[in-house]
Amino acid sequence: MTRIFWQQWLHIWCWAMIGLGVVFSAAGVPGLDGAAGAFYQMVSLGTLSAADFAAPGMRLTVSLAGAVMLGWGLCLLAIYRACGAEPVVWRGLGWGVFGWWAADSALSMLNGVPVNVVTNTVLVTAYLVPAVKLGFFKPETGSRSPA
């Protein structure tokens, strides 16, 4: 597959992060929490659902996490639009992606929701495939920072 294909894949991945951010942000509005509720029901194997958003703080917590994901996706999209798939830039951003994956997955396991690790791994793999194909992790794409 061509470099342009992998660049477009990365572009779509940025939009997917924005879309997921919108879905989880919507959980803050009763009646718009269905998609987030379906996700929670799936990853918890039926022990959680949108009905659980009525618990004190749950709706706020889910929607704020969605807002952070939305912001993260918008920042990644802005970087993509400014720099394209510049390996030195995305190699650094990859550490953020891995950091999210590690923390979110560890906390999911700790809280008895191992299926969420699978969804996290799908998302990080969807980043890693174009990252590897575009050479983000080759030694010659190391940081230019003097720090």
GITA-V435090 format. One line per field, one symbol per residue. burial: b if it has 9 or more other C-alpha atoms within 8 Angstrom, else e. A space follows every 10 residues. Layout:
# GITA-V435090
burial = ???
This chain:
# GITA-V435090
burial = eeeeebbebb bebbbbbbbb bbbbbbbbee ebbbbbbbbb bbbbebebbb eebeeeebbe ebbbbbbbbb bbbbebbebb eeeebebbbb bbeeeebbee beebbeebbe eebbbbbeeb beebebbeeb bbbbbbbeee bbeeeee
